[in-house]
């Protein structure tokens, strides 16, 4: 996923020492369609909210179609998950295209969704992992300004920030030197009027924006802040951020054994996932305290997929 995700190295080592089975989640308690038999499909997630929600959505959708599923949720970062995915210990992971290319394989993403899908598919191919269709939903960094400032100054794109005499970006410390962040503002957008202020956490960062201490801040596209009418998301017109469309990465062995019906069931879910809906699901879990599994099943039911 996005490069701003924090890796808790000590926690990952502890998890790895205990083994993946210590992280396993249970299956659904809801009655499913007649079983299609075979070994359970092991569905995994990273250790952040929307990854867990996505894993629950795909797992529950498969169970509704009669596929046996085992959940291994909240495992950690790609450094832990990828080796197990390549070994076949994990078989299904909802991924994020741009971050998978950049952090999973150390490559520069091509920065358009279809191109990234082809690029990532080729990178995964040697490890016996295939990709199904990517979703419209993305989880990426976006840049917001106050709506009243945007209206007064005619700001709709990052490039429009050149209209201002002074621009202050507030962001995490790594943002200052990252091309998909402040360094991109300088090197790609040539915003010579921009300076950087380190503000690690999103809450204080929003406070800086609200108080006028910052002009623009990076936030997660699935954060409720990004959908708040008080703010405007600036279009990344020069493309410093890669696309981060959700895409199921699945063991090629599972794809071959389960066939076209399996792929169709997964693709039907992906087709209905959008960024605003993922933002709402995140809010229900993080802000309202609903279990990810319940939120996932409710979404599937409303989409007619359960």
KOLSEDO-305031 format. One line per 2 residues: for each residue z, y, x of N, C-alpha, C, CB. Coordinates in steps of 0.05 Angstrom, whole numbers, padded with zeros to 5 digits. Glycine has a CB too. Layout:
! residues N
Z Y X Z Y X Z Y X Z Y X | ...
END
This chain:
! residues 306
00000 -00023 00017 00000 00000 00000 00000 00024 00017 00023 00000 -00019 | 00010 00047 00007 00008 00071 00021 00024 00070 00047 00018 00094 00004
00016 00086 00067 00029 00086 00093 00057 00097 00092 00013 00101 00113 | 00064 00111 00071 00091 00123 00069 00112 00103 00061 00091 00146 00050
00105 00079 00055 00126 00059 00048 00143 00053 00073 00113 00033 00038 | 00169 00053 00069 00188 00048 00091 00192 00018 00095 00214 00062 00087
00189 00008 00120 00194 -00020 00126 00223 -00023 00136 00174 -00030 00147 | 00238 -00039 00122 00266 -00044 00130 00266 -00069 00148 00284 -00048 00105
00263 -00063 00174 00258 -00085 00192 00281 -00105 00193 00254 -00074 00220 | 00305 -00096 00192 00328 -00114 00193 00329 -00132 00169 00354 -00099 00196
00323 -00121 00146 00323 -00136 00121 00301 -00157 00122 00319 -00119 00097 | 00278 -00150 00133 00256 -00169 00135 00263 -00193 00153 00231 -00155 00145
00276 -00187 00175 00284 -00209 00193 00304 -00227 00179 00296 -00198 00219 | 00322 -00216 00164 00341 -00232 00150 00327 -00250 00129 00362 -00215 00136
00308 -00238 00115 00294 -00253 00095 00278 -00276 00108 00275 -00235 00079 | 00265 -00269 00130 00249 -00289 00144 00266 -00312 00154 00234 -00277 00167
00291 -00305 00163 00309 -00326 00173 00317 -00345 00150 00333 -00314 00186 | 00321 -00334 00127 00330 -00350 00104 00307 -00367 00093 00341 -00332 00082
00283 -00358 00098 00259 -00372 00087 00251 -00361 00061 00266 -00402 00084 | 00225 -00365 00054 00214 -00353 00030 00227 -00364 00005 00185 -00358 00029
00237 -00388 00005 00249 -00400 -00019 00273 -00385 -00028 00255 -00429 -00015 | 00287 -00371 -00009 00310 -00356 -00017 00303 -00332 -00034 00325 -00347 00008
00278 -00324 -00033 00269 -00300 -00048 00257 -00306 -00074 00250 -00284 -00031 | 00255 -00331 -00081 00239 -00339 -00104 00251 -00330 -00130 00237 -00369 -00105
00233 -00322 -00148 00241 -00315 -00175 00235 -00338 -00193 00228 -00289 -00184 | 00246 -00338 -00217 00241 -00359 -00236 00216 -00355 -00251 00264 -00362 -00255
00208 -00375 -00266 00184 -00372 -00283 00192 -00359 -00309 00172 -00400 -00289 | 00172 -00356 -00326 00176 -00343 -00352 00192 -00362 -00371 00150 -00335 -00365
00209 -00349 -00387 00224 -00365 -00407 00208 -00367 -00433 00251 -00352 -00413 | 00186 -00352 -00435 00170 -00352 -00460 00152 -00376 -00461 00153 -00326 -00462
00148 -00388 -00485 00130 -00410 -00487 00102 -00401 -00480 00130 -00422 -00516 | 00087 -00419 -00466 00060 -00412 -00457 00040 -00430 -00471 00058 -00415 -00426
00015 -00425 -00465 -00006 -00442 -00475 -00004 -00470 -00463 -00034 -00430 -00469 | -00017 -00489 -00474 -00016 -00516 -00463 -00022 -00515 -00433 -00036 -00535 -00477
-00005 -00530 -00418 -00007 -00528 -00388 -00034 -00538 -00378 00015 -00545 -00376 | -00045 -00524 -00359 -00069 -00532 -00346 -00063 -00551 -00322 -00085 -00508 -00336
-00037 -00556 -00317 -00030 -00576 -00297 -00035 -00566 -00269 -00045 -00601 -00301 | -00030 -00584 -00250 -00034 -00577 -00222 -00009 -00563 -00210 -00058 -00559 -00219
-00011 -00558 -00185 00012 -00545 -00171 00015 -00517 -00180 00007 -00546 -00140 | 00040 -00507 -00181 00044 -00479 -00189 00030 -00460 -00170 00075 -00473 -00190
00020 -00438 -00181 00008 -00417 -00165 00031 -00398 -00156 -00014 -00401 -00181 | 00034 -00394 -00130 00056 -00378 -00120 00047 -00349 -00119 00064 -00388 -00092
00059 -00333 -00136 00053 -00304 -00138 00075 -00288 -00124 00051 -00295 -00168 | 00067 -00271 -00106 00086 -00256 -00090 00083 -00226 -00094 00083 -00262 -00060
00104 -00211 -00086 00103 -00181 -00087 00115 -00170 -00062 00116 -00171 -00112 | 00108 -00145 -00057 00122 -00129 -00036 00149 -00119 -00047 00104 -00105 -00027
00163 -00104 -00031 00190 -00097 -00039 00192 -00068 -00049 00209 -00100 -00016 | 00175 -00062 -00069 00177 -00036 -00083 00169 -00041 -00112 00160 -00014 -00069
00176 -00022 -00129 00176 -00026 -00158 00149 -00034 -00169 00185 -00001 -00171 | 00127 -00018 -00163 00102 -00024 -00177 00090 -00050 -00168 00083 -00002 -00174
00096 -00058 -00143 00086 -00084 -00134 00099 -00107 -00149 00091 -00088 -00103 | 00125 -00104 -00154 00140 -00124 -00170 00130 -00125 -00199 00170 -00119 -00169
00125 -00101 -00210 00114 -00100 -00237 00087 -00114 -00239 00112 -00071 -00247 | 00070 -00107 -00220 00043 -00119 -00220 00044 -00150 -00217 00026 -00107 -00197
00061 -00159 -00199 00064 -00188 -00196 00073 -00201 -00222 00084 -00195 -00173 | 00092 -00188 -00235 00102 -00199 -00261 00080 -00199 -00282 00126 -00183 -00271
00064 -00178 -00282 00042 -00176 -00301 00022 -00199 -00297 00027 -00149 -00299 | 00013 -00202 -00272 -00007 -00223 -00267 00005 -00251 -00271 -00017 -00221 -00238
00030 -00255 -00263 00043 -00281 -00266 00046 -00288 -00296 00071 -00281 -00253 | 00055 -00269 -00312 00059 -00274 -00340 00033 -00278 -00354 00074 -00251 -00353
00012 -00263 -00346 -00014 -00267 -00358 -00025 -00295 -00353 -00034 -00246 -00348 | -00021 -00305 -00328 -00030 -00332 -00321 -00014 -00353 -00337 -00026 -00337 -00291
00012 -00349 -00340 00029 -00367 -00356 00019 -00368 -00385 00058 -00359 -00354 | 00012 -00345 -00395 00002 -00344 -00423 -00023 -00360 -00427 -00003 -00315 -00431
-00038 -00364 -00405 -00063 -00380 -00406 -00058 -00409 -00398 -00084 -00368 -00388 | -00032 -00416 -00394 -00025 -00444 -00388 -00024 -00451 -00359 -00044 -00461 -00401
-00026 -00432 -00341 -00025 -00438 -00312 00004 -00438 -00303 -00041 -00417 -00296 | 00012 -00459 -00288 00039 -00459 -00277 00042 -00439 -00255 00047 -00488 -00267
00064 -00424 -00255 00068 -00403 -00235 00096 -00404 -00223 00064 -00375 -00249 | 00098 -00399 -00198 00124 -00394 -00184 00123 -00366 -00173 00129 -00415 -00162
00145 -00351 -00178 00147 -00323 -00169 00162 -00322 -00142 00160 -00305 -00190 | 00152 -00306 -00124 00166 -00300 -00099 00165 -00269 -00096 00154 -00315 -00074
00184 -00256 -00108 00183 -00227 -00111 00201 -00212 -00091 00190 -00219 -00139 | 00194 -00187 -00086 00210 -00169 -00070 00213 -00180 -00041 00238 -00166 -00082
00192 -00191 -00030 00193 -00204 -00004 00195 -00185 00019 00170 -00222 00000 | 00183 -00162 00017 00182 -00144 00040 00154 -00133 00044 00192 -00157 00065
00147 -00128 00069 00122 -00116 00077 00100 -00136 00083 00126 -00098 00101 | 00077 -00126 00090 00055 -00143 00097 00061 -00160 00122 00030 -00127 00103
00078 -00149 00140 00085 -00164 00164 00098 -00191 00157 00104 -00148 00181 | 00111 -00193 00135 00123 -00218 00126 00104 -00233 00108 00150 -00212 00112
00091 -00220 00090 00076 -00233 00070 00049 -00245 00080 00070 -00214 00047 | 00035 -00230 00097 00009 -00239 00106 00009 -00266 00120 -00003 -00219 00124
00027 -00271 00139 00027 -00298 00151 00031 -00321 00131 00049 -00300 00172 | 00048 -00316 00111 00053 -00337 00091 00029 -00340 00072 00078 -00330 00075
00015 -00317 00067 -00009 -00319 00050 -00031 -00335 00065 -00019 -00290 00044 | -00033 -00330 00091 -00054 -00344 00106 -00048 -00374 00108 -00056 -00332 00134
-00022 -00381 00109 -00014 -00409 00111 -00016 -00423 00084 00014 -00411 00121 | -00019 -00408 00062 -00019 -00420 00036 00008 -00423 00023 -00032 -00447 00037
00029 -00414 00036 00056 -00415 00024 00058 -00395 00001 00078 -00408 00046 | 00044 -00373 00003 00040 -00354 -00019 00010 -00355 -00025 00049 -00325 -00011
00004 -00352 -00051 -00024 -00356 -00059 -00036 -00333 -00075 -00026 -00381 -00075 | -00020 -00314 -00083 -00030 -00292 -00100 -00013 -00268 -00095 -00030 -00300 -00131
-00025 -00246 -00085 -00010 -00221 -00080 -00027 -00198 -00091 -00005 -00218 -00050 | -00016 -00182 -00110 -00029 -00157 -00117 -00029 -00138 -00094 -00016 -00145 -00143
-00052 -00131 -00084 -00054 -00114 -00060 -00064 -00086 -00068 -00073 -00126 -00039 | -00065 -00069 -00047 -00075 -00041 -00050 -00096 -00038 -00028 -00051 -00020 -00047
-00121 -00033 -00036 -00143 -00037 -00018 -00141 -00021 00008 -00169 -00030 -00032 | -00138 00005 00006 -00138 00021 00030 -00116 00014 00049 -00136 00050 00023
-00091 00011 00039 -00069 00004 00056 -00071 -00024 00068 -00043 00006 00041 | -00083 -00042 00053 -00087 -00069 00063 -00106 -00069 00087 -00098 -00088 00042
-00126 -00053 00086 -00145 -00050 00108 -00132 -00037 00132 -00170 -00034 00099 | -00117 -00015 00127 -00106 00001 00148 -00082 -00012 00161 -00098 00028 00138
-00063 -00021 00145 -00038 -00033 00157 -00039 -00063 00159 -00015 -00025 00140 | -00055 -00076 00142 -00057 -00105 00144 -00075 -00114 00166 -00066 -00116 00118
-00096 -00098 00171 -00116 -00106 00191 -00121 -00085 00213 -00142 -00112 00177 | -00108 -00062 00211 -00111 -00041 00231 -00139 -00029 00233 -00104 -00053 00257
-00153 -00028 00210 -00180 -00017 00209 -00180 00009 00193 -00200 -00038 00197 | -00201 00025 00198 -00205 00049 00182 -00219 00041 00156 -00221 00070 00198
-00207 00049 00133 -00219 00043 00107 -00243 00061 00103 -00199 00046 00085 | -00263 00051 00088 -00287 00067 00083 -00283 00088 00061 -00309 00048 00074
-00261 00087 00047 -00253 00109 00028 -00269 00111 00002 -00255 00134 00043 | -00282 00090 -00006 -00291 00089 -00034 -00284 00061 -00044 -00322 00095 -00037
-00278 00059 -00069 -00266 00034 -00080 -00284 00010 -00076 -00260 00037 -00109 | -00310 00012 -00083 -00328 -00011 -00080 -00332 -00019 -00051 -00355 -00004 -00093
-00334 00002 -00034 -00338 -00004 -00005 -00313 -00017 00007 -00344 00021 00009 | -00290 -00007 -00001 -00265 -00019 00008 -00262 -00048 -00001 -00241 -00002 -00001
-00270 -00053 -00025 -00268 -00080 -00036 -00285 -00099 -00018 -00277 -00082 -00065 | -00309 -00091 -00012 -00327 -00108 00005 -00315 -00111 00033 -00355 -00096 00007
-00304 -00088 00044 -00293 -00088 00070 -00269 -00107 00072 -00285 -00060 00079 | -00251 -00105 00052 -00227 -00121 00052 -00233 -00151 00048 -00207 -00111 00031
-00252 -00156 00030 -00260 -00184 00025 -00270 -00197 00051 -00283 -00185 00004 | -00285 -00182 00067 -00296 -00193 00092 -00273 -00198 00112 -00317 -00174 00104
-00253 -00179 00113 -00231 -00182 00131 -00214 -00207 00123 -00214 -00157 00131 | -00210 -00211 00097 -00193 -00234 00088 -00208 -00261 00090 -00185 -00229 00059
-00234 -00260 00090 -00250 -00285 00088 -00242 -00306 00109 -00279 -00278 00090 | -00239 -00297 00133 -00233 -00316 00155 -00207 -00331 00152 -00234 -00302 00182
-00189 -00319 00136 -00162 -00330 00131 -00161 -00347 00106 -00141 -00308 00131 | -00184 -00351 00093 -00184 -00368 00069 -00172 -00353 00045 -00169 -00393 00074
-00176 -00327 00044 -00165 -00311 00022 -00188 -00296 00009 -00143 -00291 00031 | -00190 -00297 -00018 -00211 -00283 -00033 -00199 -00261 -00049 -00225 -00303 -00050
-00217 -00243 -00058 -00209 -00221 -00075 -00222 -00224 -00102 -00217 -00194 -00062 | -00207 -00218 -00123 -00219 -00215 -00150 -00225 -00186 -00155 -00200 -00227 -00172
-00232 -00178 -00179 -00240 -00151 -00185 -00217 -00131 -00180 -00250 -00148 -00213 | -00223 -00108 -00170 -00202 -00087 -00167 -00198 -00073 -00193 -00210 -00068 -00144
-00174 -00062 -00196 -00167 -00047 -00221 -00173 -00017 -00218 -00137 -00052 -00228 | -00176 -00003 -00240 -00177 00026 -00238 -00151 00038 -00227 -00183 00038 -00266
-00129 00025 -00231 -00103 00035 -00222 -00101 00038 -00192 -00080 00017 -00232 | -00090 00060 -00183 -00085 00065 -00155 -00056 00074 -00151 -00104 00087 -00144
-00045 00067 -00128 -00019 00077 -00119 -00024 00089 -00091 00003 00054 -00118 | -00026 00115 -00091 -00033 00129 -00066 -00019 00156 -00065 -00064 00133 -00063
-00020 00169 -00042 -00009 00196 -00040 -00028 00216 -00053 -00003 00204 -00011 | -00017 00234 -00069 -00033 00256 -00080 -00017 00282 -00073 -00038 00254 -00110
-00030 00304 -00075 -00018 00330 -00067 -00017 00348 -00091 -00035 00343 -00044 | 00008 00358 -00096 00012 00374 -00120 00021 00402 -00113 00032 00361 -00138
00013 00421 -00131 00023 00449 -00130 00034 00455 -00157 00000 00469 -00121 | 00048 00477 -00159 00058 00486 -00185 00035 00494 -00203 00079 00509 -00182
00036 00487 -00228 00014 00493 -00247 00009 00523 -00250 00020 00481 -00274 | 00030 00539 -00250 00026 00568 -00253 00012 00580 -00229 00053 00582 -00257
00018 00570 -00205 00003 00579 -00181 -00026 00570 -00182 00017 00568 -00156 | -00030 00546 -00190 -00058 00535 -00192 -00075 00552 -00211 -00058 00506 -00201
-00062 00560 -00234 -00077 00576 -00254 -00082 00604 -00243 -00061 00578 -00280 | -00062 00616 -00230 -00065 00644 -00221 -00085 00646 -00198 -00038 00654 -00212
-00086 00626 -00181 -00103 00628 -00157 -00128 00611 -00159 -00087 00620 -00133 | -00132 00597 -00181 -00156 00580 -00183 -00156 00557 -00165 -00180 00597 -00179
-00134 00542 -00163 -00132 00519 -00145 -00137 00493 -00161 -00104 00519 -00132 | -00157 00478 -00153 -00161 00452 -00165 -00166 00431 -00144 -00185 00453 -00184
-00173 00439 -00119 -00178 00420 -00097 -00161 00428 -00073 -00208 00420 -00089 | -00158 00409 -00055 -00143 00416 -00030 -00157 00439 -00015 -00141 00391 -00012
-00184 00438 -00015 -00199 00459 -00002 -00193 00487 -00013 -00228 00453 -00003 | -00186 00488 -00039 -00180 00514 -00051 -00155 00528 -00039 -00176 00510 -00081
-00139 00513 -00024 -00115 00525 -00012 -00123 00546 00009 -00098 00503 00001 | -00148 00547 00017 -00158 00568 00035 -00156 00595 00022 -00186 00562 00044
-00155 00595 -00005 -00153 00621 -00019 -00126 00635 -00015 -00158 00616 -00049 | -00106 00620 -00006 -00079 00631 -00004 -00076 00643 00024 -00058 00610 -00009
-00059 00663 00027 -00053 00675 00053 -00036 00655 00070 -00038 00701 00050 | -00018 00641 00056 00000 00623 00070 00004 00598 00054 00027 00637 00076
00004 00575 00067 00009 00549 00054 00030 00535 00070 -00017 00532 00052 | 00051 00526 00055 00072 00510 00068 00072 00482 00055 00100 00524 00065
00067 00461 00071 00070 00434 00060 00097 00424 00068 00048 00416 00071 | 00111 00412 00049 00136 00398 00054 00132 00368 00050 00159 00408 00035
00139 00352 00071 00134 00323 00069 00151 00308 00089 00105 00317 00074 | 00150 00282 00088 00165 00266 00107 00155 00271 00136 00161 00236 00100
00172 00264 00155 00165 00271 00183 00139 00259 00193 00187 00262 00201 | 00133 00235 00183 00108 00222 00193 00083 00236 00182 00108 00193 00184
00086 00251 00160 00063 00264 00148 00051 00285 00167 00072 00278 00122 | 00067 00297 00184 00057 00319 00201 00035 00310 00219 00080 00330 00217
00036 00285 00228 00016 00275 00248 -00003 00254 00236 00030 00263 00271 | -00002 00249 00210 -00019 00229 00198 -00045 00242 00187 -00005 00215 00175
-00068 00230 00194 -00094 00241 00183 -00094 00242 00152 -00117 00225 00193 | -00083 00221 00138 -00082 00224 00109 -00058 00240 00100 -00083 00197 00095
-00053 00263 00112 -00031 00281 00104 -00036 00308 00118 -00003 00268 00112 | -00015 00319 00130 -00017 00346 00140 -00039 00348 00162 00009 00356 00151
-00041 00328 00179 -00061 00329 00201 -00089 00331 00188 -00059 00305 00219 | -00093 00318 00166 -00119 00320 00152 -00123 00347 00140 -00120 00299 00130
-00102 00360 00132 -00104 00388 00122 -00114 00406 00145 -00076 00398 00112 | -00104 00401 00169 -00112 00417 00192 -00140 00409 00203 -00092 00414 00214
-00144 00383 00208 -00168 00375 00222 -00193 00372 00204 -00163 00348 00235 | -00188 00364 00179 -00211 00359 00161 -00216 00383 00143 -00206 00334 00143
-00194 00393 00131 -00197 00416 00113 -00196 00443 00128 -00175 00416 00092 | -00189 00443 00153 -00188 00467 00170 -00171 00489 00157 -00217 00478 00174
-00148 00481 00147 -00129 00500 00135 -00112 00513 00156 -00111 00486 00113 | -00123 00533 00169 -00109 00548 00190 -00086 00564 00180 -00129 00566 00205
-00084 00567 00154 -00063 00582 00141 -00039 00564 00134 -00073 00595 00116 | -00040 00538 00142 -00020 00519 00133 00001 00513 00155 -00033 00493 00124
00026 00511 00147 00047 00502 00165 00062 00479 00151 00067 00525 00171 | 00078 00465 00167 00091 00441 00157 00121 00443 00158 00082 00416 00173
00135 00433 00138 00164 00432 00137 00172 00403 00131 00175 00452 00115 | 00190 00392 00147 00199 00365 00142 00220 00364 00120 00211 00353 00168
00214 00349 00099 00233 00343 00077 00228 00314 00070 00228 00363 00052 | 00247 00297 00077 00242 00268 00075 00241 00258 00047 00265 00254 00090
00260 00264 00030 00262 00252 00004 00247 00268 -00017 00291 00250 -00005 | 00237 00253 -00037 00220 00265 -00058 00235 00286 -00075 00208 00244 -00075
00261 00280 -00081 00277 00299 -00097 00279 00327 -00085 00304 00288 -00102 | 00289 00328 -00060 00290 00354 -00046 00263 00367 -00042 00304 00351 -00020
00242 00350 -00039 00215 00360 -00035 00206 00375 -00060 00196 00336 -00028 | 00211 00363 -00083 00204 00376 -00109 00219 00402 -00112 00208 00357 -00133
00245 00401 -00104 00261 00426 -00106 00249 00448 -00089 00290 00420 -00097 | 00239 00441 -00065 00226 00461 -00048 00202 00472 -00062 00218 00448 -00021
00187 00456 -00075 00163 00465 -00089 00171 00483 -00112 00146 00441 -00099 | 00191 00475 -00127 00199 00491 -00150 00210 00518 -00143 00220 00475 -00166
00224 00519 -00120 00237 00544 -00111 00219 00562 -00096 00261 00537 -00093 | 00195 00553 -00089 00176 00569 -00074 00179 00565 -00044 00180 00598 -00081
00197 00548 -00036 00199 00542 -00007 00176 00526 00004 00225 00527 -00002 | 00161 00513 -00013 00137 00498 -00006 00115 00505 -00025 00142 00468 -00004
00090 00504 -00016 00067 00509 -00033 00056 00484 -00044 00046 00524 -00017 | 00056 00463 -00028 00044 00437 -00035 00060 00414 -00023 00014 00436 -00025
00062 00392 -00038 00077 00369 -00028 00061 00344 -00034 00105 00368 -00040 | 00064 00323 -00017 00053 00297 -00024 00072 00281 -00041 00046 00281 00002
00062 00268 -00062 00078 00251 -00079 00062 00226 -00084 00086 00265 -00105 | 00076 00205 -00094 00063 00180 -00101 00048 00184 -00128 00084 00158 -00104
00023 00174 -00129 00007 00178 -00153 00019 00165 -00178 -00021 00168 -00149 | 00036 00144 -00174 00049 00131 -00197 00077 00142 -00202 00050 00101 -00192
00084 00163 -00188 00110 00177 -00193 00107 00194 -00218 00118 00194 -00169 | 00129 00195 -00235 00128 00212 -00258 00121 00241 -00252 00154 00211 -00273
00129 00250 -00228 00123 00278 -00220 00094 00284 -00220 00135 00283 -00192 | 00077 00264 -00212 00048 00268 -00211 00036 00272 -00238 00035 00245 -00197
00050 00263 -00259 00040 00266 -00286 00053 00289 -00302 00043 00241 -00301 | 00071 00303 -00288 00086 00325 -00302 00068 00350 -00305 00111 00332 -00285
00067 00361 -00328 00050 00384 -00334 00058 00409 -00318 00050 00390 -00363 | 00082 00409 -00306 00090 00432 -00290 00074 00434 -00264 00120 00429 -00283
00060 00412 -00257 00046 00411 -00232 00017 00404 -00236 00059 00390 -00213 | 00001 00410 -00216 -00027 00403 -00216 -00033 00386 -00191 -00046 00428 -00216
-00046 00363 -00195 -00055 00346 -00172 -00081 00358 -00162 -00058 00316 -00181 | -00081 00365 -00136 -00105 00376 -00124 -00124 00353 -00117 -00098 00392 -00099
-00149 00357 -00124 -00170 00337 -00117 -00174 00337 -00087 -00196 00343 -00132 | -00175 00313 -00076 -00180 00309 -00048 -00210 00309 -00043 -00167 00282 -00037
-00222 00332 -00044 -00252 00334 -00044 -00265 00326 -00019 -00259 00362 -00051 | -00251 00325 00004 -00262 00315 00029 -00253 00287 00036 -00255 00335 00051
-00237 00275 00019 -00230 00247 00022 -00213 00240 00046 -00255 00232 00024 | -00191 00254 00051 -00173 00246 00073 -00157 00221 00065 -00154 00269 00080
-00153 00217 00039 -00138 00193 00030 -00157 00171 00023 -00120 00201 00006 | -00152 00146 00033 -00168 00124 00024 -00161 00117 -00005 -00163 00099 00042
-00179 00104 -00019 -00172 00095 -00046 -00152 00072 -00043 -00198 00086 -00062 | -00135 00069 -00063 -00114 00049 -00062 -00114 00033 -00088 -00086 00062 -00058
-00138 00025 -00097 -00140 00009 -00121 -00126 -00018 -00118 -00169 00004 -00128 | -00112 -00025 -00139 -00099 -00051 -00140 -00120 -00073 -00141 -00080 -00053 -00165
-00115 -00094 -00124 -00134 -00116 -00123 -00119 -00142 -00118 -00156 -00112 -00102 | -00124 -00163 -00134 -00111 -00189 -00129 -00123 -00203 -00105 -00113 -00207 -00154
-00106 -00209 -00085 -00114 -00225 -00062 -00104 -00253 -00067 -00103 -00213 -00035 | -00122 -00272 -00068 -00116 -00299 -00077 -00126 -00320 -00058 -00128 -00304 -00106
-00111 -00341 -00053 -00119 -00363 -00037 -00147 -00373 -00046 -00099 -00386 -00037 | -00165 -00376 -00028 -00192 -00386 -00035 -00190 -00414 -00046 -00211 -00385 -00011
-00171 -00429 -00036 -00167 -00456 -00047 -00160 -00456 -00076 -00145 -00471 -00031 | -00142 -00437 -00084 -00135 -00435 -00112 -00159 -00426 -00129 -00112 -00414 -00116
-00174 -00406 -00118 -00198 -00397 -00133 -00218 -00420 -00137 -00211 -00374 -00117 | -00222 -00436 -00117 -00241 -00458 -00119 -00231 -00480 -00138 -00246 -00471 -00092
-00205 -00486 -00137 -00194 -00507 -00154 -00191 -00498 -00183 -00166 -00515 -00144 | -00184 -00473 -00187 -00179 -00464 -00215 -00204 -00453 -00229 -00158 -00441 -00214
-00224 -00445 -00214 -00250 -00439 -00225 -00253 -00413 -00240 -00258 -00461 -00242 | -00274 -00411 -00256 -00282 -00387 -00269 -00262 -00377 -00290 -00309 -00390 -00282
-00250 -00396 -00305 -00230 -00387 -00326 -00207 -00373 -00313 -00221 -00412 -00341 | -00198 -00383 -00290 -00175 -00370 -00276 -00183 -00341 -00268 -00167 -00386 -00252
-00206 -00339 -00255 -00216 -00312 -00247 -00219 -00293 -00270 -00242 -00315 -00232 | -00229 -00304 -00293 -00233 -00287 -00316 -00206 -00277 -00327 -00248 -00302 -00338
-00186 -00294 -00327 -00159 -00287 -00337 -00148 -00264 -00320 -00140 -00311 -00337 | -00151 -00266 -00294 -00140 -00246 -00276 -00156 -00220 -00278 -00141 -00256 -00247
-00182 -00222 -00279 -00199 -00198 -00281 -00195 -00183 -00307 -00228 -00206 -00279 | -00188 -00197 -00328 -00183 -00184 -00354 -00158 -00166 -00352 -00178 -00205 -00376
-00138 -00175 -00337 -00115 -00158 -00332 -00122 -00134 -00316 -00092 -00175 -00318 | -00136 -00138 -00293 -00143 -00116 -00275 -00159 -00095 -00290 -00158 -00126 -00251
-00176 -00103 -00307 -00193 -00083 -00321 -00178 -00063 -00338 -00213 -00098 -00339 | -00154 -00071 -00346 -00138 -00054 -00364 -00116 -00038 -00350 -00125 -00070 -00386
-00113 -00042 -00324 -00092 -00028 -00309 -00103 00000 -00300 -00084 -00044 -00284 | -00089 00021 -00308 -00096 00048 -00300 -00072 00061 -00285 -00104 00065 -00324
-00078 00082 -00271 -00057 00096 -00256 -00036 00108 -00275 -00068 00118 -00239 | -00043 00122 -00297 -00023 00132 -00315 -00005 00110 -00327 -00036 00148 -00338
-00017 00087 -00334 -00001 00065 -00345 00018 00054 -00324 -00019 00043 -00356 | 00009 00051 -00299 00026 00042 -00278 00049 00062 -00273 00010 00037 -00252
00043 00087 -00275 00063 00108 -00272 00084 00105 -00294 00051 00136 -00274 | 00076 00100 -00319 00094 00097 -00341 00111 00071 -00337 00079 00095 -00368
00099 00050 -00328 00114 00025 -00324 00135 00029 -00302 00095 00002 -00317 | 00127 00043 -00281 00146 00049 -00259 00170 00064 -00270 00133 00065 -00237
00165 00084 -00287 00186 00101 -00298 00205 00084 -00315 00175 00124 -00314 | 00194 00066 -00330 00211 00049 -00347 00230 00031 -00331 00194 00031 -00365
00221 00023 -00307 00238 00007 -00290 00257 00024 -00274 00221 -00011 -00271 | 00247 00044 -00260 00263 00060 -00242 00281 00080 -00256 00246 00075 -00222
00271 00093 -00277 00287 00114 -00290 00303 00102 -00314 00268 00136 -00300 | 00291 00084 -00329 00304 00074 -00353 00319 00048 -00348 00283 00070 -00374
00315 00035 -00325 00330 00011 -00319 00321 -00014 -00333 00358 00015 -00325 | 00296 -00015 -00344 00286 -00039 -00356 00278 -00060 -00335 00262 -00033 -00375
00283 -00085 -00340 00274 -00106 -00321 00244 -00106 -00318 00284 -00133 -00329 | 00234 -00110 -00294 00205 -00110 -00289 00191 -00131 -00306 00199 -00114 -00259
00204 -00155 -00309 00192 -00176 -00324 00188 -00169 -00353 00209 -00202 -00322 | 00208 -00155 -00365 00206 -00147 -00393 00184 -00126 -00396 00232 -00136 -00403
00183 -00107 -00378 00163 -00086 -00379 00135 -00098 -00377 00167 -00065 -00356 | 00132 -00117 -00359 00106 -00130 -00355 00097 -00145 -00380 00107 -00150 -00332
00115 -00160 -00393 00108 -00175 -00417 00102 -00157 -00440 00131 -00194 -00424 | 00116 -00135 -00442 00111 -00115 -00463 00083 -00103 -00460 00132 -00093 -00463
00076 -00096 -00435 00049 -00085 -00430 00027 -00105 -00437 00047 -00076 -00400 | 00031 -00130 -00428 00011 -00151 -00434 00008 -00154 -00464 00019 -00177 -00421
00030 -00154 -00479 00028 -00157 -00508 00013 -00134 -00521 00057 -00158 -00520 | 00018 -00110 -00512 00004 -00087 -00523 -00026 -00087 -00516 00016 -00061 -00512
-00033 -00100 -00494 -00061 -00101 -00486 -00075 -00126 -00498 -00063 -00103 -00456 | -00060 -00142 -00513 -00072 -00166 -00525 -00077 -00188 -00504 -00097 -00159 -00539
-00062 -00188 -00483 -00066 -00207 -00461 -00044 -00228 -00460 -00068 -00193 -00435 | -00026 -00228 -00478 -00004 -00247 -00478 -00003 -00261 -00505 00023 -00234 -00471
END
